[in-house]
Amino acid sequence: MKYSLVAVVAAFATLMTACGNDSSTGAEMQREVFTGEPVTFSTPGTFTVNKKKQLLVLTKDVGKQDVCNFENGKYSWGPAEKAAEPDTFKYEFHGDTLVLFEVLRGKTSDYGAMYVGGKGGKIEGTWINAECEYISYSEETECYDGGYKKYSLEFSNGKYAQKIDYYFDDYHKEVENTNFVYNFIIYELYEGLVGWSPNMFLPNIFGSDGDEEIESTIQKYGIKILKSSDSSQTFTVRKKTYTFKVNQAEQSLGATGRILMEINVEVTDGKTTCVGDYHLREVEKEQCSAKYEDDYMISSDHYDRDHPVKDRTVYLLENIEEFEKCIVGIAEDLPERHSDDDDLKESEK
């Protein structure tokens, strides 16, 4: 197996770990210290400030690199044909902390990202994301683990730059001993093979959660582990023996700072082999066409008349639904599962 994991799975979930709940609005950075050199991505643009309404408007510059454009039902490959929609934030200063609340479709978020390092009352300067957010309705601060990337904003003379530093060297040190078969994926596989409906969201293969659930399921259904490594496991469920293999589990950093993935796994009962694929890739010229329309990701940041629009910078090829159906097809039908069903029906009476 090739190990080229270079970044945390940021596009799917950021671990929110509270580090303080109080009425204070000052953000104390409790940032992990990294030793490696970061790879930095910078997005430039212009900004305006409405002091009366306390609004900060950020407008990204039109990129010069070739992208997939979609206008009037037609695709074209070349420089962006129009500027991105501006991003609007309501801003507040709490001492020397800058808090930015996103304004989306006229509604201001209750959660504000907290930045430190600048001067209170003055937007211009360098502001570092404190990995904390301020909750306006409760006047509380919650901090979280930002993983292996750090954000900052620089403002000067009407221009700004959003910077993201990725600490790949530090991440590599941690993933050298990654165990791809001891996480929520193997837990969901166990559940599926005893007759429940599995949720085989393959990016979870990069996680490390699920210890308690795995052990509980093993005990409950008498699953026996015959052989296990970081990338494969053979086990029995009653009279049937299964082998789960991770053939490919890679992450890489795209040209625009997006996290890309290549995942291929399989599970077999000796007669039938179920194959799961999840490939998140950057759109190149050959993928800029109607053929890939259903594969483009939905943008989490941009809307058109309250409807989300497609993000044509990345596309996803996956067969998770088919993979799950195949797992159900080779599952062992356990009597214990029917006992659970009976208990549930009895409790609903």
C-alpha positions in Angstrom: 0.0 0.0 0.0 1.1 3.5 -0.8 1.1 6.0 2.0 0.9 9.6 0.8 -1.4 11.2 3.3 -0.6 14.8 3.4 -3.5 16.6 5.1 -6.3 16.1 7.5 -9.8 15.3 6.1 -10.9 18.9 6.5 -13.6 18.9 3.8 -15.7 16.3 5.7 -15.3 17.1 9.5 -13.4 19.3 11.8 -13.1 18.0 15.3 -14.8 20.6 17.6 -13.4 20.1 21.1 -14.5 22.7 23.6 -11.6 24.3 25.5 -13.6 26.8 27.4 -17.2 28.0 28.0 -17.4 31.4 29.7 -18.7 34.9 29.2 -15.2 36.2 28.2 -14.9 37.2 24.5 -11.1 37.3 24.4 -9.6 34.3 22.6 -6.6 32.7 24.1 -4.8 30.7 21.4 -3.9 27.2 22.5 -2.2 26.3 19.3 -0.2 23.2 18.7 3.4 23.9 18.0 4.6 22.4 14.6 8.2 21.9 13.7 8.0 21.4 10.0 7.9 24.1 7.3 4.3 24.8 6.1 3.1 24.9 2.5 1.3 28.2 2.1 -1.7 29.0 -0.1 -2.7 32.7 -0.5 -5.9 34.1 -1.9 -5.7 37.8 -2.7 -8.5 40.3 -3.1 -9.9 43.7 -2.1 -11.9 44.7 0.9 -14.3 47.5 2.0 -15.5 48.4 5.5 -18.8 49.9 6.4 -18.1 51.2 10.0 -21.7 52.4 10.6 -23.2 48.9 9.9 -20.0 47.1 11.1 -19.8 45.2 7.8 -16.6 43.8 6.2 -16.9 42.8 2.5 -14.2 40.6 0.9 -14.0 40.3 -2.9 -11.6 37.7 -4.3 -9.5 38.7 -7.3 -10.3 37.0 -10.5 -7.9 34.1 -10.9 -5.5 34.0 -13.8 -5.2 30.2 -13.9 -7.4 28.1 -16.2 -10.6 26.8 -14.6 -13.8 25.1 -15.7 -16.3 27.8 -16.6 -20.1 27.2 -17.0 -22.1 29.9 -18.6 -25.5 29.8 -20.4 -25.4 26.0 -20.3 -22.0 25.8 -22.0 -18.7 24.6 -20.7 -15.3 26.2 -21.4 -11.8 25.8 -20.1 -9.8 29.0 -19.5 -9.4 31.9 -17.0 -12.4 32.7 -14.8 -15.0 34.5 -16.8 -16.5 36.4 -13.9 -15.5 37.4 -10.3 -16.7 35.4 -7.4 -19.5 36.7 -5.3 -18.2 38.9 -2.4 -18.1 37.4 1.1 -19.8 39.6 3.7 -19.1 39.6 7.5 -20.4 41.5 10.4 -17.4 42.4 12.5 -16.9 43.1 16.2 -13.9 44.0 18.3 -13.7 42.5 21.8 -10.5 44.0 23.1 -7.8 43.0 20.7 -9.8 40.2 19.3 -11.6 40.5 15.9 -14.7 38.4 15.6 -16.2 37.8 12.1 -19.8 36.6 11.7 -20.7 35.4 8.2 -23.7 37.1 6.5 -25.3 34.7 4.1 -28.4 35.6 2.1 -29.1 38.5 4.5 -28.8 36.5 7.7 -26.0 36.9 10.2 -24.6 33.8 11.7 -24.7 33.3 15.5 -21.1 31.9 15.4 -18.2 34.2 14.8 -14.6 33.2 13.9 -12.1 34.8 16.3 -8.8 36.3 15.2 -6.0 37.8 17.2 -2.7 39.5 16.5 -4.0 42.8 15.2 -5.0 46.0 17.0 -8.4 46.4 18.5 -10.6 48.8 16.6 -8.6 48.6 13.4 -9.2 46.1 10.6 -5.8 46.7 8.9 -3.1 44.5 10.0 -2.4 40.7 10.3 -5.0 38.6 12.0 -4.4 35.0 13.0 -7.3 32.6 13.4 -7.4 31.7 17.1 -9.2 28.4 16.5 -12.0 29.6 18.6 -15.5 30.9 17.9 -17.7 33.3 19.7 -21.4 32.3 20.1 -23.4 35.5 20.2 -26.7 34.2 21.7 -24.9 32.7 24.7 -21.9 35.0 24.8 -19.6 32.0 25.2 -16.4 31.0 23.5 -15.7 27.5 22.2 -12.3 26.5 20.9 -11.4 23.5 18.6 -8.6 21.6 17.1 -7.9 23.1 13.7 -5.7 20.1 12.6 -2.6 20.6 10.5 -3.6 23.9 8.8 -3.6 27.4 10.2 -5.5 30.4 8.8 -4.7 34.1 8.8 -6.0 37.3 7.2 -3.8 40.3 6.1 -5.4 43.7 5.4 -3.6 46.7 4.0 -4.6 49.7 1.8 -7.9 48.2 0.6 -6.3 44.8 -0.3 -6.4 41.6 1.7 -4.9 38.1 1.5 -6.4 35.0 3.1 -3.5 32.6 3.9 -3.6 28.9 4.8 -0.5 27.1 6.1 -0.5 23.3 5.7 2.0 21.5 8.0 2.6 18.4 5.9 5.9 17.2 7.6 4.2 17.1 11.0 1.2 15.3 9.6 3.4 12.7 7.9 5.0 11.9 11.2 1.7 11.0 12.7 0.3 9.0 9.8 3.3 6.7 9.4 1.7 4.3 11.8 -1.9 4.7 10.6 -4.1 1.7 11.1 -6.7 1.8 8.4 -8.8 -1.1 9.8 -9.4 0.2 13.3 -11.9 3.0 12.8 -15.5 3.7 12.1 -15.2 1.9 8.7 -14.5 -1.5 10.3 -17.3 -0.9 12.8 -19.8 -0.1 10.1 -18.6 -3.2 8.2 -19.2 -5.4 11.3 -22.6 -3.9 11.6 -23.4 -4.5 8.0 -22.2 -8.1 8.1 -24.5 -9.0 11.0 -27.5 -7.7 9.0 -27.8 -4.0 9.9 -27.6 -1.2 7.3 -24.0 -0.1 7.0 -22.8 3.5 6.5 -19.6 3.0 4.5 -18.5 6.6 4.2 -15.0 5.7 3.0 -13.2 9.0 4.0 -13.7 7.8 7.6 -10.9 5.4 6.9 -8.5 8.2 7.7 -10.0 8.6 11.2 -9.1 7.0 14.4 -12.4 7.1 16.3 -14.7 4.2 17.1 -12.8 2.1 19.6 -15.7 1.6 22.0 -18.2 0.8 19.2 -15.8 -1.7 17.6 -15.2 -3.6 20.9 -18.9 -3.5 21.8 -19.9 -5.0 18.4 -17.2 -7.7 18.6 -18.5 -8.7 22.0 -22.2 -8.5 21.2 -22.0 -10.7 18.0 -19.1 -13.0 18.9 -16.9 -11.7 16.0 -13.5 -13.4 16.1 -10.5 -11.7 14.6 -8.3 -14.3 12.9 -5.6 -12.0 11.4 -5.2 -8.3 11.3 -2.7 -5.7 10.0 -2.8 -2.0 9.3 -4.4 -2.6 5.9 -6.3 -5.9 6.1 -8.3 -8.0 8.5 -9.7 -11.5 8.4 -12.5 -12.4 10.9 -15.5 -14.7 11.4 -19.1 -13.9 12.0 -20.6 -17.2 13.1 -19.8 -19.7 10.4 -18.7 -17.3 7.7 -15.2 -15.9 7.3 -14.6 -12.5 5.8 -11.5 -10.6 4.7 -11.4 -6.8 4.5 -8.5 -5.2 2.5 -7.5 -1.5 2.0 -5.8 -1.5 -1.4 -5.5 2.3 -1.7 -5.8 5.0 0.9 -4.1 8.3 -0.2 -4.6 11.9 0.3 -2.9 14.7 -1.6 -3.0 18.4 -1.9 -4.4 20.0 -5.0 -3.1 23.0 -6.8 -5.7 25.2 -5.1 -5.3 23.8 -1.6 -8.1 21.3 -1.8 -7.7 17.9 -0.2 -7.9 15.1 -2.8 -8.5 11.4 -2.1 -7.9 8.0 -3.7 -9.6 5.2 -1.8 -10.2 1.6 -2.9 -11.2 -1.2 -0.5 -12.7 -4.7 -0.8 -14.4 -7.2 1.4 -15.0 -10.9 0.5 -16.6 -14.0 1.9 -14.6 -16.2 -0.4 -17.3 -16.3 -3.0 -18.3 -12.8 -3.6 -16.0 -9.7 -3.5 -17.5 -6.3 -2.8 -15.4 -3.4 -4.0 -15.7 0.2 -2.6 -14.3 3.2 -4.4 -14.0 6.9 -3.5 -11.9 9.2 -5.7 -12.0 12.9 -5.1 -10.0 14.6 -7.9 -9.3 18.0 -9.4 -11.1 19.0 -12.6 -8.7 19.2 -15.5 -9.6 20.3 -19.1 -10.8 16.8 -20.0 -13.3 16.8 -17.1 -14.8 20.2 -18.0 -17.8 18.9 -19.8 -21.5 17.9 -19.4 -20.3 14.3 -19.0 -19.1 15.0 -15.5 -22.0 17.2 -14.4 -23.3 14.7 -11.9 -19.8 14.1 -10.5 -19.1 17.8 -9.5 -19.3 18.5 -5.8 -21.9 20.8 -4.4 -20.4 24.1 -3.2 -20.8 24.8 0.5 -20.0 28.5 0.0 -21.9 29.7 -3.0 -25.6 29.9 -3.7 -27.7 31.0 -6.6 -31.1 32.3 -5.5 -30.9 30.3 -2.3 -29.9 27.1 -4.2 -26.4 25.6 -3.8 -24.3 25.6 -7.0 -21.8 23.1 -8.3 -18.2 23.4 -7.5 -16.5 22.7 -10.8 -12.9 22.6 -9.3 -13.3 19.0 -8.1 -15.2 15.9 -9.0 -16.1 12.7 -7.2 -16.2 9.2 -8.5 -17.7 6.8 -5.9 -19.9 3.7 -5.6 -20.7 3.7 -1.9 -24.4 2.9 -2.3 -23.5 -0.1 -4.5 -20.8 -1.2 -2.0 -23.2 -1.1 0.9 -25.8 -3.2 -1.0 -23.1 -5.8 -1.8 -22.1 -6.0 1.9 -25.8 -6.6 2.9 -25.9 -9.3 0.2 -23.0 -11.3 1.8 -24.1 -10.6 5.4 -24.6 -13.3 8.0 -28.2 -13.3 9.3 -27.8 -13.6 13.0 -30.6 -14.7 15.4 -29.4 -12.0 17.9 -30.3 -9.3 15.4 -33.9 -10.5 15.3 -34.0 -10.5 19.1 -33.0 -6.8 18.9 -35.7 -6.2 16.4 -38.3 -7.8 18.6 -37.1 -5.8 21.6 -37.4 -2.6 19.6 -40.9 -3.5 18.3 -42.0 -4.3 21.9 -40.7 -1.0 23.2 -42.6 0.9 20.5 -46.0 -0.6 21.6 
